[in-house]
């Protein structure tokens, strides 16, 4: 399957498994799962035809591992990033000492006041490496990577979770746990 088709299927799956299942007439269970056969049928009816092999390829080859299949392969869900109410069932986990958050410089002034908020999602997303955080930040403008003092934050009772694809999740990161770049005052706050 060519990369263009993989990308189109992945975008469609992200839309319906993270944000708008009703767009194609499917219902996710309380943990975000839907039967693979139900998704394939609805996706094919509302977007374009796909089959189980193509869906499995998208799950396996998605560079961010956005989707997960159940152990028996009968259900699928998005790993994180939902804007709809679901319970992913992740258990609290001890994070590494430092995690990273990629954002755009245009958001730094607000973050400096409010910290990292989950916005319309269930959690704030954090990376275990700077390179991934840089790539995330670049999607929104001129990128900047913030460090999160995750161990100290966790010791203060703020919980962390890790999705199947390795993304670290938390409800909120207060400003006190953020480490801004040394040149923060010089960073171009693009508008």
Backbone as ProteinMPNN parsed JSONL, in Angstrom:
{"seq_chain_A": "XXXXXXXXXXXXXXXXXXXXXXXXXXXXXXXXXXXXXXXXXXXXXXXXXXXXXXXXXXXXXXXXXXXXXXXXXXXXXXXXXXXXXXXXXXXXXXXXXXXXXXXXXXXXXXXXXXXXXXXXXXXXXXXXXXXXXXXXXXXXXXXXXXXXXXXXXXXXXXXXXXXXXXXXXXXXXXXXXXXXXXXXXXXXXXX", "coords_chain_A": {"N_chain_A": [[0.855, -1.178, 0.0], [0.546, 2.233, -0.814], [2.218, 5.156, 0.552], [0.641, 7.463, 0.538], [-2.011, 6.546, 0.593], [-1.977, 5.223, 3.059], [-1.627, 7.436, 4.722], [-4.044, 8.847, 4.255], [-5.959, 7.003, 5.204], [-5.135, 6.864, 7.882], [-5.564, 9.527, 8.764], [-8.372, 9.68, 8.523], [-9.1, 7.665, 10.342], [-8.079, 8.78, 12.695], [-9.744, 11.001, 12.974], [-12.316, 9.787, 13.409], [-11.87, 7.952, 15.508], [-10.81, 9.458, 17.547], [-12.147, 11.873, 17.771], [-14.715, 12.311, 16.361], [-16.723, 9.974, 16.204], [-19.357, 9.689, 15.47], [-19.494, 10.815, 12.989], [-19.228, 8.893, 11.054], [-21.108, 7.203, 11.894], [-20.51, 5.368, 13.964], [-20.139, 3.893, 17.25], [-18.173, 4.281, 20.061], [-16.918, 2.237, 22.717], [-16.816, 2.625, 26.351], [-14.087, 2.759, 26.794], [-13.056, 3.579, 24.433], [-12.91, 1.704, 22.392], [-13.815, 0.012, 19.349], [-15.41, -2.414, 17.303], [-13.387, -3.935, 14.844], [-14.434, -4.812, 12.374], [-16.814, -3.338, 12.267], [-15.812, -0.719, 12.145], [-14.397, -0.835, 9.673], [-16.502, -1.311, 7.844], [-18.144, 1.001, 8.207], [-16.291, 3.061, 7.687], [-15.642, 2.492, 5.035], [-18.084, 2.971, 3.847], [-18.548, 5.716, 4.312], [-16.176, 7.159, 3.749], [-13.912, 5.93, 1.987], [-13.324, 2.752, 0.43], [-11.834, 0.317, 2.502], [-9.848, -2.435, 3.673], [-9.309, -5.207, 5.991], [-6.56, -5.899, 5.973], [-5.367, -3.512, 5.058], [-6.105, -1.765, 7.127], [-4.765, -2.974, 9.284], [-2.145, -2.629, 8.409], [-1.941, 0.17, 8.542], [-2.159, 0.552, 11.319], [0.159, -0.82, 12.192], [2.224, 0.525, 10.817], [2.044, 3.214, 11.43], [3.845, 5.976, 12.292], [3.687, 7.238, 14.744], [2.344, 5.505, 16.279], [-0.446, 5.705, 16.751], [-2.725, 4.162, 16.99], [-4.292, 1.251, 18.445], [-4.67, -2.249, 18.486], [-6.856, -4.625, 19.951], [-5.907, -7.389, 22.088], [-6.921, -9.731, 20.949], [-7.305, -8.9, 18.389], [-9.743, -8.056, 17.445], [-10.847, -5.611, 18.056], [-10.354, -2.024, 17.857], [-8.728, 1.042, 18.744], [-7.955, 4.536, 19.323], [-4.815, 5.528, 20.65], [-4.344, 7.739, 22.294], [-5.177, 11.262, 22.729], [-7.798, 11.992, 22.477], [-10.756, 13.945, 22.066], [-13.202, 13.434, 22.853], [-15.299, 12.056, 25.432], [-13.87, 9.467, 27.074], [-12.601, 6.582, 28.821], [-9.461, 5.632, 29.107], [-8.217, 3.763, 30.672], [-5.616, 3.616, 31.623], [-3.035, 3.027, 33.978], [-1.642, 4.834, 36.723], [1.765, 5.83, 36.526], [5.231, 5.836, 37.312], [7.075, 8.521, 36.211], [9.903, 9.358, 34.01], [12.776, 11.307, 35.089], [12.807, 13.779, 33.712], [10.566, 15.113, 31.334], [9.384, 16.113, 28.061], [7.867, 18.846, 26.3], [6.61, 19.833, 23.287], [5.938, 22.841, 21.662], [4.672, 25.856, 20.118], [6.374, 28.963, 19.679], [4.611, 31.105, 19.792], [2.786, 30.464, 21.747], [4.042, 30.666, 24.171], [3.897, 32.881, 26.002], [1.35, 32.636, 27.167], [1.555, 30.06, 28.27], [3.538, 30.519, 30.149], [2.11, 31.836, 32.076], [-0.197, 30.24, 32.602], [0.645, 27.578, 32.66], [0.839, 24.192, 31.352], [-2.003, 23.226, 29.8], [-4.704, 20.93, 29.2], [-6.407, 21.637, 27.184], [-8.735, 20.952, 24.69], [-8.447, 18.263, 24.864], [-8.056, 15.079, 26.61], [-5.798, 14.901, 28.159], [-2.583, 16.445, 28.887], [0.01, 16.122, 26.593], [3.139, 14.571, 26.654], [6.603, 14.051, 25.832], [9.223, 11.609, 25.849], [11.594, 12.267, 24.759], [13.585, 14.887, 23.334], [13.666, 15.287, 20.55], [11.242, 14.251, 19.466], [9.446, 15.97, 20.761], [10.22, 18.392, 19.626], [9.415, 17.97, 16.961], [6.645, 17.833, 17.317], [6.106, 20.436, 18.255], [6.777, 21.894, 15.973], [4.63, 21.506, 14.315], [2.864, 23.454, 14.916], [3.875, 25.962, 14.539], [6.687, 28.171, 14.922], [8.949, 26.149, 16.483], [9.447, 25.261, 19.958], [10.956, 23.706, 22.734], [9.888, 22.633, 25.837], [10.984, 21.745, 29.06], [9.89, 19.387, 31.444], [9.718, 19.003, 34.849], [9.289, 16.188, 35.768], [9.617, 14.097, 37.707], [9.704, 15.487, 40.151], [7.219, 16.719, 40.058], [5.544, 14.46, 40.067], [6.205, 13.448, 42.584], [4.942, 15.287, 44.123], [2.375, 14.51, 43.981], [1.003, 14.639, 41.555], [-0.348, 12.876, 38.96], [0.931, 10.629, 36.434], [0.583, 9.03, 33.277], [1.088, 6.463, 30.84], [0.662, 6.005, 27.453], [-0.133, 3.353, 25.073], [1.555, 3.809, 22.957], [3.749, 5.05, 23.994], [3.568, 7.762, 24.635], [3.568, 10.19, 27.16], [1.193, 11.119, 29.586], [-0.674, 13.582, 31.353], [-2.789, 15.408, 33.606], [-2.395, 18.181, 33.89], [0.181, 20.629, 33.781], [1.64, 22.54, 36.045], [3.098, 25.841, 36.092], [5.289, 25.975, 37.812], [6.65, 23.588, 37.464], [7.759, 23.65, 35.009], [10.452, 24.061, 32.756], [11.789, 26.545, 31.068], [13.318, 27.446, 27.908], [16.728, 28.63, 28.019], [16.999, 31.04, 26.688], [14.506, 32.261, 26.891], [13.36, 34.88, 27.229], [14.265, 36.052, 24.965], [13.11, 34.69, 22.936], [11.34, 34.601, 19.94], [8.169, 35.586, 20.026], [5.998, 34.733, 18.01], [3.117, 35.942, 16.273]], "CA_chain_A": [[0.0, 0.0, 0.0], [1.387, 3.411, -0.902], [2.221, 6.039, 1.725], [-0.462, 8.412, 0.438], [-3.224, 5.875, 1.061], [-1.799, 5.022, 4.503], [-1.867, 8.733, 5.371], [-5.481, 9.143, 4.175], [-6.659, 6.117, 6.137], [-4.754, 7.282, 9.231], [-6.28, 10.774, 9.081], [-9.775, 9.338, 8.726], [-9.208, 6.924, 11.599], [-7.875, 9.731, 13.792], [-10.975, 11.787, 13.105], [-13.449, 9.057, 13.987], [-11.531, 7.253, 16.75], [-10.393, 10.409, 18.579], [-12.962, 13.083, 17.878], [-16.082, 12.312, 15.826], [-17.183, 8.671, 15.725], [-20.689, 9.851, 14.882], [-19.318, 11.26, 11.598], [-19.464, 7.733, 10.18], [-22.163, 6.393, 12.496], [-20.06, 4.326, 14.884], [-20.15, 4.214, 18.674], [-17.039, 3.728, 20.789], [-17.283, 1.865, 24.084], [-16.329, 3.573, 27.358], [-12.63, 2.846, 26.72], [-12.674, 4.035, 23.1], [-12.804, 0.588, 21.45], [-14.883, -0.323, 18.412], [-15.106, -3.629, 16.546], [-12.669, -3.662, 13.598], [-15.347, -4.999, 11.243], [-17.748, -2.206, 12.272], [-15.061, 0.436, 11.644], [-14.119, -1.02, 8.24], [-17.746, -1.139, 7.096], [-18.566, 2.406, 8.26], [-15.26, 3.848, 7.007], [-15.804, 2.24, 3.596], [-19.342, 3.587, 3.414], [-18.535, 7.179, 4.43], [-14.956, 7.739, 3.186], [-13.543, 5.114, 0.832], [-13.202, 1.346, 0.807], [-10.61, -0.232, 3.08], [-10.022, -3.81, 4.137], [-8.615, -5.504, 7.243], [-5.109, -5.84, 5.756], [-4.978, -2.097, 5.003], [-6.246, -1.222, 8.477], [-3.666, -3.535, 10.072], [-0.928, -1.963, 7.949], [-1.947, 1.525, 9.098], [-1.851, 0.432, 12.748], [1.548, -1.255, 12.345], [3.205, 1.432, 10.219], [1.898, 4.597, 11.87], [5.081, 6.332, 12.983], [3.408, 7.68, 16.115], [1.594, 4.427, 16.933], [-1.67, 6.347, 17.224], [-3.83, 3.218, 17.128], [-3.982, -0.028, 19.075], [-5.608, -3.344, 18.318], [-7.01, -5.45, 21.146], [-5.069, -8.589, 22.047], [-7.499, -10.72, 20.035], [-7.365, -8.306, 17.056], [-11.13, -7.812, 17.032], [-11.225, -4.223, 18.327], [-9.342, -1.004, 17.609], [-8.964, 2.354, 19.348], [-6.847, 5.481, 19.301], [-4.033, 5.373, 21.879], [-4.542, 8.938, 23.105], [-5.492, 12.433, 21.915], [-9.247, 12.105, 22.316], [-11.495, 15.124, 22.519], [-14.481, 12.902, 23.328], [-15.187, 11.475, 26.762], [-13.631, 8.031, 27.199], [-11.678, 6.213, 29.894], [-8.469, 4.774, 28.475], [-7.861, 2.687, 31.59], [-4.195, 3.578, 31.929], [-2.734, 3.139, 35.395], [-0.594, 5.806, 37.034], [3.096, 5.263, 36.353], [6.315, 6.716, 37.711], [7.704, 9.036, 34.988], [11.338, 9.659, 34.09], [13.075, 12.553, 35.796], [12.418, 14.912, 32.872], [9.814, 14.872, 30.101], [9.458, 17.27, 27.169], [6.637, 19.262, 25.631], [6.852, 20.678, 22.129], [4.892, 23.821, 21.389], [5.139, 26.945, 19.248], [6.759, 30.135, 20.452], [3.464, 32.004, 19.952], [2.011, 30.074, 22.927], [4.87, 30.733, 25.375], [3.434, 33.876, 26.984], [0.208, 32.041, 27.876], [2.058, 28.936, 29.061], [4.303, 31.096, 31.27], [1.121, 32.246, 33.077], [-1.176, 29.191, 32.909], [1.191, 26.231, 32.632], [0.355, 23.397, 30.224], [-3.368, 22.75, 30.027], [-5.076, 19.898, 28.227], [-7.257, 22.237, 26.157], [-9.927, 20.147, 24.406], [-8.095, 16.859, 24.973], [-8.167, 14.486, 27.945], [-4.54, 15.043, 28.884], [-1.432, 17.11, 28.295], [0.879, 15.098, 26.007], [4.559, 14.813, 26.887], [7.496, 13.117, 25.161], [10.396, 11.225, 26.629], [12.793, 12.757, 24.091], [13.482, 16.244, 22.78], [13.437, 15.266, 19.097], [9.802, 14.104, 19.244], [8.816, 17.219, 21.208], [10.534, 19.399, 18.59], [8.55, 17.698, 15.811], [5.287, 18.221, 17.706], [6.06, 21.891, 18.28], [6.872, 22.414, 14.606], [3.318, 21.429, 13.663], [2.04, 24.589, 15.339], [4.56, 27.227, 14.28], [8.111, 28.12, 15.252], [8.956, 25.241, 17.625], [10.259, 25.409, 21.165], [10.778, 22.545, 23.599], [9.89, 22.907, 27.271], [11.292, 20.593, 29.908], [8.955, 19.223, 32.556], [10.334, 18.353, 36.007], [8.262, 15.174, 35.971], [9.793, 13.38, 38.97], [9.295, 16.384, 41.246], [5.775, 16.876, 39.905], [4.952, 13.207, 40.508], [6.415, 13.361, 44.038], [3.978, 16.199, 44.735], [1.049, 13.913, 43.879], [0.396, 14.79, 40.238], [-0.223, 11.57, 38.316], [1.347, 10.45, 35.05], [0.161, 7.794, 32.633], [1.791, 6.281, 29.571], [-0.182, 5.318, 26.473], [0.481, 2.204, 24.417], [2.585, 4.233, 22.009], [4.851, 5.686, 24.703], [3.32, 9.161, 24.974], [3.262, 10.407, 28.572], [-0.024, 11.91, 29.744], [-0.986, 14.112, 32.679], [-3.933, 16.328, 33.557], [-2.011, 19.591, 33.889], [1.543, 20.883, 34.246], [1.76, 23.897, 36.581], [4.278, 26.597, 35.677], [6.392, 25.673, 38.727], [7.355, 22.376, 37.025], [8.232, 23.87, 33.639], [11.767, 24.663, 32.574], [11.769, 27.214, 29.77], [14.66, 27.577, 27.317], [17.543, 29.689, 28.617], [16.784, 32.292, 25.967], [13.067, 32.494, 26.854], [13.006, 36.289, 27.021], [14.672, 36.441, 23.612], [12.394, 33.882, 21.953], [10.411, 35.35, 19.1], [6.765, 35.203, 20.25], [5.27, 35.02, 16.765], [1.654, 36.141, 16.449]], "C_chain_A": [[0.896, 1.235, 0.0], [1.187, 4.332, 0.303], [1.056, 7.027, 1.715], [-1.764, 7.785, 0.963], [-3.148, 5.629, 2.565], [-2.123, 6.313, 5.244], [-3.355, 9.077, 5.367], [-6.288, 8.275, 5.14], [-6.383, 6.551, 7.576], [-5.484, 8.556, 9.659], [-7.758, 10.508, 9.342], [-9.994, 8.606, 10.034], [-9.007, 7.841, 12.794], [-9.137, 10.547, 14.036], [-12.042, 11.006, 13.851], [-13.118, 8.345, 15.294], [-11.108, 8.192, 17.876], [-11.415, 11.523, 18.814], [-14.431, 12.935, 17.489], [-16.524, 10.94, 15.314], [-18.539, 8.752, 15.034], [-20.627, 10.279, 13.417], [-19.561, 10.117, 10.613], [-20.448, 6.75, 10.823], [-21.7, 5.241, 13.364], [-20.143, 4.823, 16.314], [-18.959, 3.527, 19.318], [-17.516, 3.296, 22.172], [-16.612, 2.831, 25.062], [-14.812, 3.712, 27.37], [-12.135, 3.198, 25.315], [-12.56, 2.939, 22.055], [-14.029, 0.495, 20.554], [-14.452, -1.589, 17.676], [-14.449, -3.24, 15.215], [-13.613, -3.77, 12.402], [-16.352, -3.854, 11.124], [-17.053, -0.963, 11.707], [-14.822, 0.319, 10.141], [-15.383, -0.768, 7.414], [-18.176, 0.331, 7.054], [-17.587, 3.314, 7.519], [-15.441, 3.723, 5.497], [-17.056, 2.907, 3.043], [-19.242, 5.113, 3.364], [-17.297, 7.86, 3.839], [-14.6, 7.041, 1.878], [-13.268, 3.703, 1.333], [-11.823, 1.025, 1.372], [-10.908, -1.671, 3.504], [-9.179, -4.027, 5.39], [-7.093, -5.417, 7.077], [-4.618, -4.392, 5.727], [-5.051, -1.463, 6.388], [-5.089, -1.704, 9.359], [-2.339, -2.892, 9.694], [-0.831, -0.555, 8.528], [-1.589, 1.491, 10.584], [-0.372, 0.124, 12.939], [2.561, -0.211, 11.886], [3.058, 2.884, 10.639], [3.09, 4.968, 12.73], [4.859, 6.775, 14.424], [2.606, 6.654, 16.899], [0.316, 4.965, 17.558], [-2.797, 5.373, 17.539], [-3.352, 1.928, 17.762], [-5.08, -1.029, 18.747], [-5.685, -4.105, 19.637], [-6.168, -6.713, 20.983], [-5.589, -9.644, 21.077], [-7.654, -10.192, 18.604], [-8.758, -7.96, 16.574], [-11.572, -6.372, 17.226], [-10.036, -3.306, 18.067], [-9.731, 0.26, 18.362], [-7.761, 3.251, 19.099], [-6.135, 5.382, 20.646], [-4.178, 6.545, 22.835], [-4.941, 10.07, 22.173], [-6.973, 12.649, 21.694], [-9.775, 13.461, 22.781], [-12.884, 14.71, 22.985], [-14.252, 12.196, 24.657], [-15.044, 9.958, 26.699], [-12.671, 7.805, 28.354], [-10.695, 5.199, 29.322], [-8.01, 3.63, 29.38], [-6.38, 2.583, 31.888], [-4.003, 3.75, 33.43], [-1.604, 4.134, 35.587], [0.76, 5.103, 37.013], [4.135, 6.293, 36.771], [7.046, 7.207, 36.454], [9.223, 9.147, 35.131], [11.544, 10.998, 34.791], [12.578, 13.772, 35.027], [11.631, 14.401, 31.669], [9.836, 16.17, 29.301], [8.099, 17.564, 26.548], [7.004, 20.202, 24.494], [5.66, 21.587, 21.893], [5.458, 24.85, 20.416], [5.423, 28.164, 20.114], [5.588, 31.077, 20.705], [2.618, 31.669, 21.181], [2.772, 30.271, 24.24], [4.367, 31.721, 26.422], [2.273, 33.319, 27.814], [0.669, 30.902, 28.779], [2.801, 29.438, 30.288], [3.364, 31.506, 32.401], [0.265, 31.072, 33.55], [-0.589, 27.799, 33.079], [0.678, 25.513, 31.388], [-1.011, 22.841, 30.576], [-3.753, 21.788, 28.92], [-5.95, 20.417, 27.099], [-8.483, 21.365, 25.927], [-9.653, 18.643, 24.507], [-8.249, 16.371, 26.413], [-6.944, 14.74, 28.793], [-3.585, 15.976, 28.149], [-0.524, 15.986, 27.805], [2.335, 15.501, 26.171], [5.376, 13.715, 26.219], [8.663, 12.771, 26.07], [11.694, 11.686, 25.966], [12.526, 14.111, 23.428], [13.142, 16.253, 21.292], [11.943, 15.159, 18.786], [9.077, 15.382, 19.627], [9.038, 18.335, 20.187], [9.622, 19.228, 17.385], [7.106, 18.105, 16.108], [5.146, 19.736, 17.678], [6.062, 22.504, 16.898], [5.541, 22.351, 13.87], [2.477, 22.674, 13.937], [2.676, 25.953, 15.081], [6.049, 27.067, 14.569], [8.259, 27.31, 16.545], [9.87, 25.666, 18.767], [9.943, 24.205, 22.046], [10.903, 22.975, 25.051], [10.226, 21.617, 28.007], [10.302, 20.576, 31.066], [9.668, 18.436, 33.653], [9.358, 17.283, 36.506], [8.399, 14.435, 37.305], [9.331, 14.232, 40.153], [7.785, 16.57, 41.238], [5.047, 15.634, 40.424], [5.073, 13.041, 42.027], [5.433, 14.253, 44.794], [2.539, 15.714, 44.551], [0.346, 14.076, 42.544], [0.699, 13.536, 39.415], [0.203, 11.655, 36.857], [0.865, 9.088, 34.569], [0.955, 7.674, 31.35], [0.911, 5.46, 28.638], [0.588, 4.176, 25.822], [1.616, 2.594, 23.483], [3.705, 5.041, 22.667], [4.662, 7.143, 25.052], [2.957, 9.244, 26.457], [2.102, 11.383, 28.672], [-0.162, 12.372, 31.184], [-2.109, 15.125, 32.523], [-3.52, 17.78, 33.303], [-0.56, 19.684, 34.336], [1.612, 22.332, 34.722], [3.09, 24.536, 36.165], [5.495, 26.24, 36.527], [7.212, 24.459, 38.292], [7.888, 22.492, 35.603], [9.6, 24.527, 33.645], [11.781, 25.212, 31.156], [13.192, 27.299, 29.218], [15.398, 28.745, 27.954], [17.283, 31.04, 27.976], [15.305, 32.656, 25.895], [12.715, 33.941, 26.547], [13.354, 36.761, 25.613], [13.9, 35.685, 22.529], [11.372, 34.747, 21.223], [9.001, 34.822, 19.321], [5.948, 35.596, 19.039], [3.78, 35.154, 17.039], [0.889, 35.498, 15.362]], "O_chain_A": [[1.889, 1.284, 0.726], [0.156, 4.301, 0.974], [0.542, 7.387, 2.774], [-2.519, 8.429, 1.692], [-4.141, 5.804, 3.271], [-2.809, 6.295, 6.267], [-3.877, 9.552, 6.376], [-7.195, 8.766, 5.811], [-7.3, 6.601, 8.395], [-5.966, 8.65, 10.788], [-8.329, 11.055, 10.285], [-10.953, 8.883, 10.755], [-9.693, 7.695, 13.805], [-9.541, 10.754, 15.181], [-12.614, 11.505, 14.82], [-14.011, 8.151, 16.119], [-11.051, 7.779, 19.035], [-11.53, 12.049, 19.921], [-15.307, 13.392, 18.224], [-16.683, 10.761, 14.107], [-18.829, 7.975, 14.124], [-21.604, 10.122, 12.685], [-20.032, 10.329, 9.495], [-20.603, 5.618, 10.363], [-22.407, 4.242, 13.496], [-20.209, 6.027, 16.562], [-18.758, 2.326, 19.139], [-18.417, 3.915, 22.739], [-15.916, 3.754, 24.64], [-14.295, 4.693, 27.905], [-10.938, 3.124, 25.039], [-12.149, 3.215, 20.928], [-15.137, 0.854, 20.953], [-13.261, -1.807, 17.455], [-14.91, -2.319, 14.541], [-13.594, -2.915, 11.517], [-16.703, -3.444, 10.018], [-17.629, -0.242, 10.892], [-15.027, 1.288, 9.41], [-15.329, -0.082, 6.394], [-18.53, 0.847, 5.994], [-18.001, 4.228, 6.806], [-15.4, 4.717, 4.771], [-17.074, 3.354, 1.896], [-19.798, 5.735, 2.459], [-17.367, 9.031, 3.464], [-14.95, 7.512, 0.796], [-13.011, 3.493, 2.518], [-10.794, 1.401, 0.81], [-12.063, -2.064, 3.669], [-8.427, -3.144, 5.803], [-6.41, -4.906, 7.965], [-3.577, -4.077, 6.303], [-4.159, -0.71, 6.777], [-4.504, -0.912, 10.098], [-1.501, -2.637, 10.559], [0.243, -0.133, 8.957], [-0.802, 2.314, 11.052], [0.283, 0.751, 13.772], [3.628, -0.071, 12.484], [3.873, 3.716, 10.241], [3.327, 4.357, 13.773], [5.776, 6.686, 15.24], [2.231, 6.897, 18.046], [0.027, 4.72, 18.73], [-3.724, 5.714, 18.274], [-2.187, 1.548, 17.646], [-6.264, -0.693, 18.733], [-4.691, -4.215, 20.354], [-5.766, -7.062, 19.873], [-4.808, -10.365, 20.456], [-8.078, -10.925, 17.711], [-8.937, -7.604, 15.409], [-12.562, -5.945, 16.632], [-8.883, -3.736, 18.056], [-10.913, 0.52, 18.591], [-6.689, 2.784, 18.716], [-6.78, 5.174, 21.673], [-4.139, 6.365, 24.052], [-5.036, 9.872, 20.961], [-7.363, 13.415, 20.812], [-9.296, 14.035, 23.759], [-13.656, 15.543, 23.459], [-13.133, 11.787, 24.964], [-15.978, 9.252, 26.318], [-12.006, 8.736, 28.809], [-11.051, 4.046, 29.082], [-7.473, 2.634, 28.894], [-5.928, 1.544, 32.368], [-4.716, 4.519, 34.074], [-0.723, 4.267, 34.738], [0.889, 3.949, 37.422], [3.929, 7.494, 36.597], [7.583, 6.392, 35.704], [9.76, 9.044, 36.234], [10.586, 11.727, 35.051], [12.0, 14.689, 35.61], [11.984, 13.389, 31.064], [10.26, 17.209, 29.809], [7.295, 16.665, 26.305], [7.63, 21.24, 24.71], [4.511, 21.146, 21.923], [6.59, 24.721, 19.951], [4.79, 28.368, 21.15], [5.565, 31.775, 21.718], [1.816, 32.495, 21.617], [2.206, 30.064, 25.314], [4.407, 31.421, 27.615], [2.227, 33.516, 29.028], [0.224, 30.792, 29.922], [2.702, 28.839, 31.359], [3.77, 31.524, 33.563], [0.024, 30.918, 34.747], [-1.268, 26.914, 33.599], [0.146, 26.145, 30.476], [-1.158, 22.08, 31.531], [-3.188, 21.829, 27.827], [-6.207, 19.687, 26.142], [-9.204, 21.063, 26.878], [-10.55, 17.837, 24.257], [-8.536, 17.155, 27.318], [-7.037, 14.79, 30.019], [-3.75, 16.26, 26.962], [-0.309, 15.006, 28.518], [2.717, 16.631, 25.864], [4.905, 12.589, 26.058], [9.039, 13.548, 26.947], [12.774, 11.52, 26.535], [11.406, 14.425, 23.024], [12.411, 17.128, 20.827], [11.433, 15.891, 17.938], [8.191, 15.835, 18.902], [8.134, 19.129, 19.923], [9.11, 20.208, 16.844], [6.425, 18.658, 15.245], [4.173, 20.261, 17.137], [5.417, 23.527, 16.672], [5.344, 23.076, 12.895], [1.483, 22.913, 13.252], [2.073, 26.984, 15.378], [6.599, 25.97, 14.472], [7.757, 27.723, 17.59], [10.895, 26.322, 18.579], [8.803, 23.743, 22.098], [11.889, 23.596, 25.448], [9.796, 20.533, 27.612], [9.929, 21.623, 31.597], [10.162, 17.334, 33.413], [8.694, 17.455, 37.528], [7.394, 14.174, 37.966], [8.644, 13.741, 41.048], [7.148, 16.578, 42.292], [4.05, 15.747, 41.138], [4.15, 12.55, 42.676], [5.13, 14.006, 45.962], [1.594, 16.412, 44.917], [-0.813, 13.682, 42.416], [1.86, 13.186, 39.203], [-0.115, 12.608, 36.146], [0.755, 8.134, 35.339], [1.446, 8.674, 30.827], [0.471, 4.363, 28.983], [1.8, 4.048, 25.994], [2.531, 1.806, 23.245], [4.519, 5.65, 21.972], [5.524, 7.722, 25.714], [2.141, 8.464, 26.949], [2.038, 12.361, 27.927], [0.187, 11.649, 32.117], [-2.347, 15.636, 31.429], [-4.206, 18.515, 32.593], [-0.119, 18.902, 35.179], [1.639, 23.253, 33.905], [4.076, 23.841, 35.919], [6.615, 26.205, 36.017], [8.36, 24.314, 38.713], [8.413, 21.522, 35.057], [9.87, 25.431, 34.436], [11.784, 24.464, 30.178], [14.16, 27.23, 29.976], [14.785, 29.725, 28.377], [17.339, 32.071, 28.647], [14.883, 33.298, 24.934], [11.865, 34.205, 25.697], [12.804, 37.75, 25.129], [14.019, 36.0, 21.345], [10.64, 35.523, 21.837], [8.668, 33.731, 18.858], [5.293, 36.638, 19.021], [3.257, 34.524, 17.958], [-0.34, 35.564, 15.35]]}, "name": "protein", "num_of_chains": 1, "seq": "XXXXXXXXXXXXXXXXXXXXXXXXXXXXXXXXXXXXXXXXXXXXXXXXXXXXXXXXXXXXXXXXXXXXXXXXXXXXXXXXXXXXXXXXXXXXXXXXXXXXXXXXXXXXXXXXXXXXXXXXXXXXXXXXXXXXXXXXXXXXXXXXXXXXXXXXXXXXXXXXXXXXXXXXXXXXXXXXXXXXXXXXXXXXXXX"}
